[in-house]
Amino acid sequence: MENESVTKIKKPKWLRVKLPTGENYKKVRGLVDEHKLHTICESGSCPNMGECWGEGTATFMILGNICTRSCGFCAVQTGKPEEVDVYEPGRVANSVKINGS
Ligand code: SF4
């Protein structure tokens, strides 16, 4: 058969995603949960969360986590945005301040 002659190529290391672990990850996870924040990291199902959050970096989504667009490559929920949470900016600012950034 034709497939038998195909050589298997080993996948590159960078293709494997690290599981989210470590103190920085837990700290970011805690801040996001405690302050009820939205991140594109989670809403967009970004595969880099383990690496970025593990280094203490997250990217906030503001004005909710619903997008009016429906891009085929993006995992953010599509729909009509909810009412603006006027306390969100304060929570975002506090979490950044607590994280020391
Ligand atoms: S900060 Fe990192 S995990 Fe968050 S969206 Fe950007 S690349 Fe993805």
Boltz pocket constraint, residues with backbone or C-beta under 6 A from the ligand:
constraints:
  - pocket:
      binder: B
      contacts: [[A, 40], [A, 41], [A, 44], [A, 46], [A, 47], [A, 48], [A, 49], [A, 50], [A, 52], [A, 53], [A, 57], [A, 58], [A, 59]]
      max_distance: 6.0
